[in-house]
Structures are given as structure tokens and as C-alpha cells.
Amino acid sequence: MKLEVFEYLIAIEKHGSLTKAAQSLYVSQPNLSNVIKGFENELGYAVIYRNHQGVCFTEKGKQVLMIAHNMIK
């Protein structure tokens, strides 16, 4: 697990979209998606899900997001 994953999760939360988060991070959207998928595989559960309004965090994902905020501080 790399620290960049936490930065990516915070950007996703801020922008509510993988595309907008990727743009703000200066990475491609497919790369961002792959990093998050790899992180989810490592954890063994999903942290985000996509819906018609964008990206939302699962309940476990919200817990991971809290950890991400603490790690970045």
C-alpha cells in the first residue's frame, strides 16, 4: 500500500468523480481506477461504488477515508 492511495481517495471524495479527481491529481482516469481497484483487492472489499451521480464510498470505504485524512495530516 502506498501513501498515494490515500491522496487519491481524498481527491475522489472532494470531486465526487474519478475523472475530475484524476484531472486534479494529473494522472489518467484509467490509472486512478486501477490503483483503487488494486487497493480494494488488497483490502478484500470495495471502498467506492459508482452510480449515476458519480462515485460514493461504501461504509467500509468511509472508514478507510477517515484513516486517509488522518494519514495525510
Distance bins in CASP14 RR format, pairs under 12 A and 6 or more apart:
PFRMAT RR
TARGET T0000
AUTHOR 0000-0000-0000
RMODE 2
METHOD distances of the structure
MODEL  1
1 8 0 0 0 0 0 1 0 0 0 0 0
1 9 0 0 0 0 0 1 0 0 0 0 0
1 35 0 0 0 0 0 1 0 0 0 0 0
1 36 0 0 0 0 0 1 0 0 0 0 0
1 38 0 0 0 0 1 0 0 0 0 0 0
1 39 1 0 0 1 0 0 0 0 0 0 0
1 40 0 0 0 0 0 1 0 0 0 0 0
1 41 0 0 0 0 0 1 0 0 0 0 0
1 42 1 0 0 1 0 0 0 0 0 0 0
1 43 0 0 0 0 1 0 0 0 0 0 0
1 64 0 0 0 0 0 1 0 0 0 0 0
1 67 0 0 0 0 0 1 0 0 0 0 0
1 68 0 0 0 0 0 1 0 0 0 0 0
1 71 0 0 0 0 0 1 0 0 0 0 0
2 8 0 0 0 0 1 0 0 0 0 0 0
2 9 0 0 0 0 0 1 0 0 0 0 0
2 35 0 0 0 0 1 0 0 0 0 0 0
2 36 0 0 0 0 0 1 0 0 0 0 0
2 38 0 0 0 0 0 1 0 0 0 0 0
2 39 0 0 0 0 1 0 0 0 0 0 0
2 42 0 0 0 0 0 1 0 0 0 0 0
2 68 0 0 0 0 0 1 0 0 0 0 0
2 71 0 0 0 0 0 1 0 0 0 0 0
3 9 0 0 0 0 0 1 0 0 0 0 0
3 10 0 0 0 0 0 1 0 0 0 0 0
3 35 0 0 0 0 0 1 0 0 0 0 0
3 39 0 0 0 0 0 1 0 0 0 0 0
3 67 0 0 0 0 0 1 0 0 0 0 0
3 68 0 0 0 0 1 0 0 0 0 0 0
3 71 1 0 0 1 0 0 0 0 0 0 0
3 72 0 0 0 0 1 0 0 0 0 0 0
4 10 0 0 0 0 0 1 0 0 0 0 0
4 11 0 0 0 0 0 1 0 0 0 0 0
4 25 0 0 0 0 1 0 0 0 0 0 0
4 26 0 0 0 0 0 1 0 0 0 0 0
4 27 0 0 0 0 1 0 0 0 0 0 0
4 31 0 0 0 0 0 1 0 0 0 0 0
4 32 0 0 0 0 1 0 0 0 0 0 0
4 35 1 0 0 1 0 0 0 0 0 0 0
4 36 0 0 0 0 0 1 0 0 0 0 0
4 39 0 0 0 0 1 0 0 0 0 0 0
4 68 0 0 0 0 0 1 0 0 0 0 0
4 71 0 0 0 0 0 1 0 0 0 0 0
4 72 0 0 0 0 0 1 0 0 0 0 0
5 11 0 0 0 0 0 1 0 0 0 0 0
5 12 0 0 0 0 0 1 0 0 0 0 0
5 25 0 0 0 0 0 1 0 0 0 0 0
5 27 0 0 0 0 0 1 0 0 0 0 0
5 32 0 0 0 0 0 1 0 0 0 0 0
5 34 0 0 0 0 0 1 0 0 0 0 0
5 35 1 0 0 1 0 0 0 0 0 0 0
5 36 1 0 0 1 0 0 0 0 0 0 0
5 37 0 0 0 0 0 1 0 0 0 0 0
5 38 0 0 0 0 1 0 0 0 0 0 0
5 39 1 0 1 0 0 0 0 0 0 0 0
5 40 0 0 0 0 1 0 0 0 0 0 0
5 41 0 0 0 0 0 1 0 0 0 0 0
5 42 0 0 0 0 1 0 0 0 0 0 0
5 43 0 0 0 0 0 1 0 0 0 0 0
5 47 0 0 0 0 1 0 0 0 0 0 0
5 48 0 0 0 0 0 1 0 0 0 0 0
5 61 0 0 0 0 0 1 0 0 0 0 0
5 64 0 0 0 0 1 0 0 0 0 0 0
5 65 0 0 0 0 0 1 0 0 0 0 0
5 67 0 0 0 0 0 1 0 0 0 0 0
5 68 1 0 0 1 0 0 0 0 0 0 0
5 71 0 0 0 0 1 0 0 0 0 0 0
5 72 0 0 0 0 0 1 0 0 0 0 0
6 12 0 0 0 0 0 1 0 0 0 0 0
6 13 0 0 0 0 0 1 0 0 0 0 0
6 35 0 0 0 0 0 1 0 0 0 0 0
6 36 0 0 0 0 0 1 0 0 0 0 0
6 39 0 0 0 0 1 0 0 0 0 0 0
6 47 0 0 0 0 0 1 0 0 0 0 0
6 61 0 0 0 0 0 1 0 0 0 0 0
6 64 0 0 0 0 1 0 0 0 0 0 0
6 65 0 0 0 0 1 0 0 0 0 0 0
6 66 0 0 0 0 0 1 0 0 0 0 0
6 67 1 0 0 1 0 0 0 0 0 0 0
6 68 1 1 0 0 0 0 0 0 0 0 0
6 69 0 0 0 0 1 0 0 0 0 0 0
6 70 0 0 0 0 1 0 0 0 0 0 0
6 71 1 0 1 0 0 0 0 0 0 0 0
6 72 1 0 1 0 0 0 0 0 0 0 0
6 73 0 0 0 0 0 1 0 0 0 0 0
7 13 0 0 0 0 0 1 0 0 0 0 0
7 14 0 0 0 0 0 1 0 0 0 0 0
7 21 0 0 0 0 1 0 0 0 0 0 0
7 22 0 0 0 0 0 1 0 0 0 0 0
7 24 0 0 0 0 0 1 0 0 0 0 0
7 25 1 0 0 1 0 0 0 0 0 0 0
7 26 0 0 0 0 0 1 0 0 0 0 0
7 27 0 0 0 0 0 1 0 0 0 0 0
7 32 0 0 0 0 0 1 0 0 0 0 0
7 35 0 0 0 0 0 1 0 0 0 0 0
7 36 0 0 0 0 0 1 0 0 0 0 0
7 39 0 0 0 0 0 1 0 0 0 0 0
7 65 0 0 0 0 0 1 0 0 0 0 0
7 68 1 0 0 1 0 0 0 0 0 0 0
7 69 0 0 0 0 0 1 0 0 0 0 0
7 71 0 0 0 0 1 0 0 0 0 0 0
7 72 1 0 0 1 0 0 0 0 0 0 0
8 14 0 0 0 0 0 1 0 0 0 0 0
8 15 0 0 0 0 0 1 0 0 0 0 0
8 18 0 0 0 0 1 0 0 0 0 0 0
8 21 1 0 0 1 0 0 0 0 0 0 0
8 22 0 0 0 0 1 0 0 0 0 0 0
8 24 0 0 0 0 0 1 0 0 0 0 0
8 25 1 0 0 1 0 0 0 0 0 0 0
8 26 0 0 0 0 0 1 0 0 0 0 0
8 27 0 0 0 0 1 0 0 0 0 0 0
8 29 0 0 0 0 0 1 0 0 0 0 0
8 31 0 0 0 0 1 0 0 0 0 0 0
8 32 1 0 1 0 0 0 0 0 0 0 0
8 33 0 0 0 0 1 0 0 0 0 0 0
8 34 0 0 0 0 0 1 0 0 0 0 0
8 35 1 0 1 0 0 0 0 0 0 0 0
8 36 1 0 0 1 0 0 0 0 0 0 0
8 37 0 0 0 0 0 1 0 0 0 0 0
8 38 0 0 0 0 0 1 0 0 0 0 0
8 39 0 0 0 0 1 0 0 0 0 0 0
8 40 0 0 0 0 0 1 0 0 0 0 0
8 47 0 0 0 0 0 1 0 0 0 0 0
8 48 0 0 0 0 0 1 0 0 0 0 0
8 55 0 0 0 0 0 1 0 0 0 0 0
8 64 0 0 0 0 0 1 0 0 0 0 0
8 65 0 0 0 0 0 1 0 0 0 0 0
8 68 0 0 0 0 1 0 0 0 0 0 0
8 72 0 0 0 0 0 1 0 0 0 0 0
9 15 0 0 0 0 0 1 0 0 0 0 0
9 16 0 0 0 0 0 1 0 0 0 0 0
9 18 0 0 0 0 0 1 0 0 0 0 0
9 21 0 0 0 0 1 0 0 0 0 0 0
9 25 0 0 0 0 0 1 0 0 0 0 0
9 32 0 0 0 0 0 1 0 0 0 0 0
9 35 0 0 0 0 1 0 0 0 0 0 0
9 36 1 0 0 1 0 0 0 0 0 0 0
9 39 0 0 0 0 1 0 0 0 0 0 0
9 40 0 0 0 0 0 1 0 0 0 0 0
9 43 0 0 0 0 0 1 0 0 0 0 0
9 47 1 0 0 1 0 0 0 0 0 0 0
9 48 1 0 0 1 0 0 0 0 0 0 0
9 55 0 0 0 0 0 1 0 0 0 0 0
9 57 0 0 0 0 1 0 0 0 0 0 0
9 58 0 0 0 0 0 1 0 0 0 0 0
9 61 0 0 0 0 1 0 0 0 0 0 0
9 62 0 0 0 0 0 1 0 0 0 0 0
9 63 0 0 0 0 0 1 0 0 0 0 0
9 64 1 0 0 1 0 0 0 0 0 0 0
9 65 1 0 1 0 0 0 0 0 0 0 0
9 66 0 0 0 0 0 1 0 0 0 0 0
9 67 0 0 0 0 1 0 0 0 0 0 0
9 68 1 0 1 0 0 0 0 0 0 0 0
9 69 0 0 0 0 1 0 0 0 0 0 0
9 71 0 0 0 0 1 0 0 0 0 0 0
9 72 0 0 0 0 1 0 0 0 0 0 0
10 16 0 0 0 0 0 1 0 0 0 0 0
10 21 0 0 0 0 1 0 0 0 0 0 0
10 24 0 0 0 0 0 1 0 0 0 0 0
10 25 0 0 0 0 1 0 0 0 0 0 0
10 57 0 0 0 0 0 1 0 0 0 0 0
10 64 0 0 0 0 0 1 0 0 0 0 0
10 65 1 0 0 1 0 0 0 0 0 0 0
10 66 0 0 0 0 0 1 0 0 0 0 0
10 67 0 0 0 0 0 1 0 0 0 0 0
10 68 1 0 1 0 0 0 0 0 0 0 0
10 69 1 0 0 1 0 0 0 0 0 0 0
10 70 0 0 0 0 0 1 0 0 0 0 0
10 71 0 0 0 0 1 0 0 0 0 0 0
10 72 1 0 0 1 0 0 0 0 0 0 0
10 73 0 0 0 0 0 1 0 0 0 0 0
11 17 0 0 0 0 1 0 0 0 0 0 0
11 18 0 0 0 0 1 0 0 0 0 0 0
11 19 0 0 0 0 0 1 0 0 0 0 0
11 20 0 0 0 0 1 0 0 0 0 0 0
11 21 1 1 0 0 0 0 0 0 0 0 0
11 22 0 0 0 0 1 0 0 0 0 0 0
11 23 0 0 0 0 1 0 0 0 0 0 0
11 24 1 0 1 0 0 0 0 0 0 0 0
11 25 1 0 1 0 0 0 0 0 0 0 0
11 26 0 0 0 0 0 1 0 0 0 0 0
11 27 0 0 0 0 1 0 0 0 0 0 0
11 29 0 0 0 0 0 1 0 0 0 0 0
11 32 0 0 0 0 1 0 0 0 0 0 0
11 35 0 0 0 0 0 1 0 0 0 0 0
11 36 0 0 0 0 0 1 0 0 0 0 0
11 48 0 0 0 0 0 1 0 0 0 0 0
11 55 0 0 0 0 0 1 0 0 0 0 0
11 65 0 0 0 0 0 1 0 0 0 0 0
11 68 0 0 0 0 0 1 0 0 0 0 0
11 72 0 0 0 0 0 1 0 0 0 0 0
12 18 1 0 0 1 0 0 0 0 0 0 0
12 19 0 0 0 0 0 1 0 0 0 0 0
12 20 0 0 0 0 1 0 0 0 0 0 0
12 21 1 0 1 0 0 0 0 0 0 0 0
12 22 0 0 0 0 1 0 0 0 0 0 0
12 23 0 0 0 0 0 1 0 0 0 0 0
12 24 0 0 0 0 1 0 0 0 0 0 0
12 25 0 0 0 0 1 0 0 0 0 0 0
12 27 0 0 0 0 0 1 0 0 0 0 0
12 29 0 0 0 0 0 1 0 0 0 0 0
12 32 1 0 0 1 0 0 0 0 0 0 0
12 33 0 0 0 0 0 1 0 0 0 0 0
12 35 0 0 0 0 0 1 0 0 0 0 0
12 36 1 0 0 1 0 0 0 0 0 0 0
12 39 0 0 0 0 0 1 0 0 0 0 0
12 47 0 0 0 0 1 0 0 0 0 0 0
12 48 1 0 0 1 0 0 0 0 0 0 0
12 49 0 0 0 0 0 1 0 0 0 0 0
12 50 0 0 0 0 0 1 0 0 0 0 0
12 54 0 0 0 0 1 0 0 0 0 0 0
12 55 1 0 1 0 0 0 0 0 0 0 0
12 56 0 0 0 0 1 0 0 0 0 0 0
12 57 0 0 0 0 1 0 0 0 0 0 0
12 61 0 0 0 0 0 1 0 0 0 0 0
12 64 0 0 0 0 0 1 0 0 0 0 0
12 65 0 0 0 0 1 0 0 0 0 0 0
12 68 0 0 0 0 1 0 0 0 0 0 0
13 20 0 0 0 0 0 1 0 0 0 0 0
13 21 0 0 0 0 1 0 0 0 0 0 0
13 24 0 0 0 0 0 1 0 0 0 0 0
13 47 0 0 0 0 0 1 0 0 0 0 0
13 48 0 0 0 0 1 0 0 0 0 0 0
13 54 0 0 0 0 0 1 0 0 0 0 0
13 55 0 0 0 0 1 0 0 0 0 0 0
13 56 0 0 0 0 1 0 0 0 0 0 0
13 57 1 0 0 1 0 0 0 0 0 0 0
13 61 0 0 0 0 1 0 0 0 0 0 0
13 62 0 0 0 0 1 0 0 0 0 0 0
13 64 0 0 0 0 0 1 0 0 0 0 0
13 65 1 0 1 0 0 0 0 0 0 0 0
13 66 0 0 0 0 0 1 0 0 0 0 0
13 68 0 0 0 0 1 0 0 0 0 0 0
13 69 0 0 0 0 1 0 0 0 0 0 0
13 72 0 0 0 0 0 1 0 0 0 0 0
14 20 0 0 0 0 1 0 0 0 0 0 0
14 21 1 0 0 1 0 0 0 0 0 0 0
14 23 0 0 0 0 0 1 0 0 0 0 0
14 24 1 0 0 1 0 0 0 0 0 0 0
14 25 0 0 0 0 0 1 0 0 0 0 0
14 55 0 0 0 0 0 1 0 0 0 0 0
14 65 0 0 0 0 0 1 0 0 0 0 0
14 68 0 0 0 0 0 1 0 0 0 0 0
14 69 0 0 0 0 0 1 0 0 0 0 0
14 72 0 0 0 0 0 1 0 0 0 0 0
15 21 1 0 1 0 0 0 0 0 0 0 0
15 22 0 0 0 0 1 0 0 0 0 0 0
15 23 0 0 0 0 1 0 0 0 0 0 0
15 24 1 0 0 1 0 0 0 0 0 0 0
15 25 0 0 0 0 1 0 0 0 0 0 0
15 29 0 0 0 0 0 1 0 0 0 0 0
15 32 0 0 0 0 0 1 0 0 0 0 0
15 54 0 0 0 0 1 0 0 0 0 0 0
15 55 0 0 0 0 1 0 0 0 0 0 0
16 22 0 0 0 0 0 1 0 0 0 0 0
16 23 0 0 0 0 0 1 0 0 0 0 0
16 24 0 0 0 0 0 1 0 0 0 0 0
16 48 0 0 0 0 1 0 0 0 0 0 0
16 49 0 0 0 0 0 1 0 0 0 0 0
16 50 0 0 0 0 0 1 0 0 0 0 0
16 51 0 0 0 0 0 1 0 0 0 0 0
16 53 0 0 0 0 1 0 0 0 0 0 0
16 54 1 0 1 0 0 0 0 0 0 0 0
16 55 1 0 1 0 0 0 0 0 0 0 0
16 56 0 0 0 0 1 0 0 0 0 0 0
16 57 0 0 0 0 1 0 0 0 0 0 0
16 65 0 0 0 0 0 1 0 0 0 0 0
17 23 0 0 0 0 1 0 0 0 0 0 0
17 24 0 0 0 0 1 0 0 0 0 0 0
17 29 0 0 0 0 1 0 0 0 0 0 0
17 32 0 0 0 0 0 1 0 0 0 0 0
17 33 0 0 0 0 0 1 0 0 0 0 0
17 48 0 0 0 0 0 1 0 0 0 0 0
17 50 0 0 0 0 1 0 0 0 0 0 0
17 51 0 0 0 0 0 1 0 0 0 0 0
17 52 0 0 0 0 0 1 0 0 0 0 0
17 53 0 0 0 0 1 0 0 0 0 0 0
17 54 1 0 1 0 0 0 0 0 0 0 0
17 55 1 0 0 1 0 0 0 0 0 0 0
17 56 0 0 0 0 0 1 0 0 0 0 0
18 24 0 0 0 0 0 1 0 0 0 0 0
18 25 0 0 0 0 0 1 0 0 0 0 0
18 27 0 0 0 0 0 1 0 0 0 0 0
18 28 0 0 0 0 0 1 0 0 0 0 0
18 29 1 0 1 0 0 0 0 0 0 0 0
18 30 0 0 0 0 1 0 0 0 0 0 0
18 31 0 0 0 0 0 1 0 0 0 0 0
18 32 1 0 1 0 0 0 0 0 0 0 0
18 33 1 0 1 0 0 0 0 0 0 0 0
18 34 0 0 0 0 0 1 0 0 0 0 0
18 35 0 0 0 0 0 1 0 0 0 0 0
18 36 1 0 0 1 0 0 0 0 0 0 0
18 37 0 0 0 0 0 1 0 0 0 0 0
18 48 0 0 0 0 1 0 0 0 0 0 0
18 49 0 0 0 0 0 1 0 0 0 0 0
18 50 1 0 0 1 0 0 0 0 0 0 0
18 54 0 0 0 0 1 0 0 0 0 0 0
18 55 1 0 1 0 0 0 0 0 0 0 0
18 56 0 0 0 0 0 1 0 0 0 0 0
19 25 0 0 0 0 0 1 0 0 0 0 0
19 27 0 0 0 0 0 1 0 0 0 0 0
19 28 0 0 0 0 1 0 0 0 0 0 0
19 29 1 0 1 0 0 0 0 0 0 0 0
19 30 0 0 0 0 0 1 0 0 0 0 0
19 31 0 0 0 0 0 1 0 0 0 0 0
19 32 0 0 0 0 1 0 0 0 0 0 0
19 33 0 0 0 0 1 0 0 0 0 0 0
19 50 0 0 0 0 0 1 0 0 0 0 0
19 54 0 0 0 0 1 0 0 0 0 0 0
19 55 0 0 0 0 1 0 0 0 0 0 0
20 27 0 0 0 0 0 1 0 0 0 0 0
20 29 0 0 0 0 1 0 0 0 0 0 0
20 32 0 0 0 0 0 1 0 0 0 0 0
20 54 0 0 0 0 1 0 0 0 0 0 0
20 55 0 0 0 0 1 0 0 0 0 0 0
21 27 0 0 0 0 1 0 0 0 0 0 0
21 28 0 0 0 0 0 1 0 0 0 0 0
21 29 0 0 0 0 1 0 0 0 0 0 0
21 31 0 0 0 0 0 1 0 0 0 0 0
21 32 1 0 0 1 0 0 0 0 0 0 0
21 33 0 0 0 0 0 1 0 0 0 0 0
21 35 0 0 0 0 0 1 0 0 0 0 0
21 36 0 0 0 0 1 0 0 0 0 0 0
21 48 0 0 0 0 0 1 0 0 0 0 0
21 54 0 0 0 0 0 1 0 0 0 0 0
21 55 0 0 0 0 1 0 0 0 0 0 0
22 28 1 0 0 1 0 0 0 0 0 0 0
22 29 1 0 1 0 0 0 0 0 0 0 0
22 30 0 0 0 0 1 0 0 0 0 0 0
22 31 1 0 0 1 0 0 0 0 0 0 0
22 32 1 0 1 0 0 0 0 0 0 0 0
22 33 0 0 0 0 1 0 0 0 0 0 0
22 34 0 0 0 0 0 1 0 0 0 0 0
22 35 0 0 0 0 1 0 0 0 0 0 0
22 36 0 0 0 0 0 1 0 0 0 0 0
22 55 0 0 0 0 0 1 0 0 0 0 0
23 29 0 0 0 0 1 0 0 0 0 0 0
23 31 0 0 0 0 0 1 0 0 0 0 0
23 32 0 0 0 0 1 0 0 0 0 0 0
24 32 0 0 0 0 0 1 0 0 0 0 0
25 31 0 0 0 0 1 0 0 0 0 0 0
25 32 1 0 0 1 0 0 0 0 0 0 0
25 35 0 0 0 0 1 0 0 0 0 0 0
25 36 0 0 0 0 0 1 0 0 0 0 0
26 32 0 0 0 0 0 1 0 0 0 0 0
27 33 0 0 0 0 0 1 0 0 0 0 0
27 34 0 0 0 0 1 0 0 0 0 0 0
27 35 0 0 0 0 1 0 0 0 0 0 0
27 36 0 0 0 0 0 1 0 0 0 0 0
28 34 0 0 0 0 1 0 0 0 0 0 0
28 35 0 0 0 0 0 1 0 0 0 0 0
29 35 0 0 0 0 0 1 0 0 0 0 0
29 36 0 0 0 0 0 1 0 0 0 0 0
29 50 0 0 0 0 0 1 0 0 0 0 0
29 55 0 0 0 0 0 1 0 0 0 0 0
30 36 0 0 0 0 0 1 0 0 0 0 0
30 37 0 0 0 0 0 1 0 0 0 0 0
31 37 0 0 0 0 0 1 0 0 0 0 0
31 38 0 0 0 0 0 1 0 0 0 0 0
32 38 0 0 0 0 0 1 0 0 0 0 0
32 39 0 0 0 0 0 1 0 0 0 0 0
32 48 0 0 0 0 0 1 0 0 0 0 0
32 55 0 0 0 0 0 1 0 0 0 0 0
33 39 0 0 0 0 0 1 0 0 0 0 0
33 40 0 0 0 0 0 1 0 0 0 0 0
33 48 0 0 0 0 1 0 0 0 0 0 0
33 50 0 0 0 0 1 0 0 0 0 0 0
33 55 0 0 0 0 0 1 0 0 0 0 0
34 40 0 0 0 0 0 1 0 0 0 0 0
34 41 0 0 0 0 0 1 0 0 0 0 0
35 41 0 0 0 0 0 1 0 0 0 0 0
35 42 0 0 0 0 0 1 0 0 0 0 0
35 47 0 0 0 0 0 1 0 0 0 0 0
35 48 0 0 0 0 0 1 0 0 0 0 0
36 42 0 0 0 0 0 1 0 0 0 0 0
36 43 0 0 0 0 0 1 0 0 0 0 0
36 46 0 0 0 0 1 0 0 0 0 0 0
36 47 1 0 0 1 0 0 0 0 0 0 0
36 48 1 0 0 1 0 0 0 0 0 0 0
36 49 0 0 0 0 0 1 0 0 0 0 0
36 50 0 0 0 0 0 1 0 0 0 0 0
36 55 0 0 0 0 1 0 0 0 0 0 0
36 57 0 0 0 0 0 1 0 0 0 0 0
36 58 0 0 0 0 0 1 0 0 0 0 0
36 61 0 0 0 0 0 1 0 0 0 0 0
36 64 0 0 0 0 0 1 0 0 0 0 0
36 65 0 0 0 0 0 1 0 0 0 0 0
36 68 0 0 0 0 0 1 0 0 0 0 0
37 43 0 0 0 0 0 1 0 0 0 0 0
37 44 0 0 0 0 0 1 0 0 0 0 0
37 46 0 0 0 0 1 0 0 0 0 0 0
37 47 0 0 0 0 0 1 0 0 0 0 0
37 48 0 0 0 0 1 0 0 0 0 0 0
37 50 0 0 0 0 0 1 0 0 0 0 0
38 44 0 0 0 0 1 0 0 0 0 0 0
38 45 0 0 0 0 0 1 0 0 0 0 0
38 46 0 0 0 0 0 1 0 0 0 0 0
38 47 0 0 0 0 0 1 0 0 0 0 0
38 48 0 0 0 0 0 1 0 0 0 0 0
39 45 0 0 0 0 0 1 0 0 0 0 0
39 46 0 0 0 0 0 1 0 0 0 0 0
39 47 1 0 0 1 0 0 0 0 0 0 0
39 48 0 0 0 0 1 0 0 0 0 0 0
39 61 0 0 0 0 0 1 0 0 0 0 0
39 64 0 0 0 0 1 0 0 0 0 0 0
39 68 0 0 0 0 0 1 0 0 0 0 0
40 46 1 0 1 0 0 0 0 0 0 0 0
40 47 1 0 1 0 0 0 0 0 0 0 0
40 48 1 0 0 1 0 0 0 0 0 0 0
40 49 0 0 0 0 0 1 0 0 0 0 0
40 57 0 0 0 0 0 1 0 0 0 0 0
40 58 0 0 0 0 1 0 0 0 0 0 0
40 60 0 0 0 0 1 0 0 0 0 0 0
40 61 0 0 0 0 1 0 0 0 0 0 0
40 64 0 0 0 0 1 0 0 0 0 0 0
41 47 0 0 0 0 0 1 0 0 0 0 0
42 64 0 0 0 0 0 1 0 0 0 0 0
43 58 0 0 0 0 0 1 0 0 0 0 0
43 60 1 0 0 1 0 0 0 0 0 0 0
43 61 0 0 0 0 1 0 0 0 0 0 0
43 63 0 0 0 0 0 1 0 0 0 0 0
43 64 1 0 0 1 0 0 0 0 0 0 0
43 67 0 0 0 0 0 1 0 0 0 0 0
44 58 0 0 0 0 0 1 0 0 0 0 0
44 60 0 0 0 0 1 0 0 0 0 0 0
44 61 0 0 0 0 0 1 0 0 0 0 0
44 64 0 0 0 0 0 1 0 0 0 0 0
45 57 0 0 0 0 0 1 0 0 0 0 0
45 58 1 0 0 1 0 0 0 0 0 0 0
45 59 0 0 0 0 1 0 0 0 0 0 0
45 60 1 0 1 0 0 0 0 0 0 0 0
45 61 0 0 0 0 1 0 0 0 0 0 0
45 63 0 0 0 0 0 1 0 0 0 0 0
45 64 0 0 0 0 1 0 0 0 0 0 0
46 55 0 0 0 0 0 1 0 0 0 0 0
46 56 0 0 0 0 0 1 0 0 0 0 0
46 57 0 0 0 0 1 0 0 0 0 0 0
46 58 1 0 1 0 0 0 0 0 0 0 0
46 59 0 0 0 0 0 1 0 0 0 0 0
46 60 1 0 0 1 0 0 0 0 0 0 0
46 61 1 0 0 1 0 0 0 0 0 0 0
46 62 0 0 0 0 0 1 0 0 0 0 0
46 64 0 0 0 0 0 1 0 0 0 0 0
47 55 0 0 0 0 0 1 0 0 0 0 0
47 56 0 0 0 0 0 1 0 0 0 0 0
47 57 1 0 0 1 0 0 0 0 0 0 0
47 58 1 0 1 0 0 0 0 0 0 0 0
47 59 0 0 0 0 1 0 0 0 0 0 0
47 60 1 0 0 1 0 0 0 0 0 0 0
47 61 1 1 0 0 0 0 0 0 0 0 0
47 62 0 0 0 0 1 0 0 0 0 0 0
47 63 0 0 0 0 1 0 0 0 0 0 0
47 64 1 0 1 0 0 0 0 0 0 0 0
47 65 1 0 0 1 0 0 0 0 0 0 0
47 66 0 0 0 0 0 1 0 0 0 0 0
47 67 0 0 0 0 0 1 0 0 0 0 0
47 68 0 0 0 0 1 0 0 0 0 0 0
48 54 0 0 0 0 1 0 0 0 0 0 0
48 55 1 0 1 0 0 0 0 0 0 0 0
48 56 1 0 0 1 0 0 0 0 0 0 0
48 57 1 0 1 0 0 0 0 0 0 0 0
48 58 1 0 0 1 0 0 0 0 0 0 0
48 59 0 0 0 0 0 1 0 0 0 0 0
48 60 0 0 0 0 0 1 0 0 0 0 0
48 61 1 0 0 1 0 0 0 0 0 0 0
48 62 0 0 0 0 0 1 0 0 0 0 0
48 64 0 0 0 0 1 0 0 0 0 0 0
48 65 0 0 0 0 1 0 0 0 0 0 0
49 55 1 0 0 1 0 0 0 0 0 0 0
49 56 1 0 1 0 0 0 0 0 0 0 0
49 57 1 0 0 1 0 0 0 0 0 0 0
49 58 1 0 0 1 0 0 0 0 0 0 0
49 59 0 0 0 0 0 1 0 0 0 0 0
49 60 0 0 0 0 0 1 0 0 0 0 0
49 61 0 0 0 0 1 0 0 0 0 0 0
49 62 0 0 0 0 0 1 0 0 0 0 0
50 56 1 0 0 1 0 0 0 0 0 0 0
50 57 0 0 0 0 0 1 0 0 0 0 0
50 58 0 0 0 0 0 1 0 0 0 0 0
51 57 0 0 0 0 0 1 0 0 0 0 0
51 58 0 0 0 0 0 1 0 0 0 0 0
55 61 0 0 0 0 0 1 0 0 0 0 0
55 65 0 0 0 0 0 1 0 0 0 0 0
56 62 0 0 0 0 1 0 0 0 0 0 0
56 65 0 0 0 0 0 1 0 0 0 0 0
57 63 0 0 0 0 1 0 0 0 0 0 0
57 64 1 0 0 1 0 0 0 0 0 0 0
57 65 1 0 1 0 0 0 0 0 0 0 0
57 66 0 0 0 0 0 1 0 0 0 0 0
57 68 0 0 0 0 0 1 0 0 0 0 0
58 64 0 0 0 0 1 0 0 0 0 0 0
58 65 0 0 0 0 1 0 0 0 0 0 0
59 65 0 0 0 0 0 1 0 0 0 0 0
59 66 0 0 0 0 0 1 0 0 0 0 0
60 66 0 0 0 0 0 1 0 0 0 0 0
60 67 0 0 0 0 0 1 0 0 0 0 0
61 67 0 0 0 0 1 0 0 0 0 0 0
61 68 0 0 0 0 1 0 0 0 0 0 0
62 68 0 0 0 0 0 1 0 0 0 0 0
62 69 0 0 0 0 0 1 0 0 0 0 0
63 69 0 0 0 0 0 1 0 0 0 0 0
63 70 0 0 0 0 0 1 0 0 0 0 0
64 70 0 0 0 0 0 1 0 0 0 0 0
64 71 0 0 0 0 0 1 0 0 0 0 0
65 71 0 0 0 0 0 1 0 0 0 0 0
65 72 0 0 0 0 0 1 0 0 0 0 0
66 72 0 0 0 0 0 1 0 0 0 0 0
66 73 0 0 0 0 0 1 0 0 0 0 0
67 73 0 0 0 0 0 1 0 0 0 0 0
END
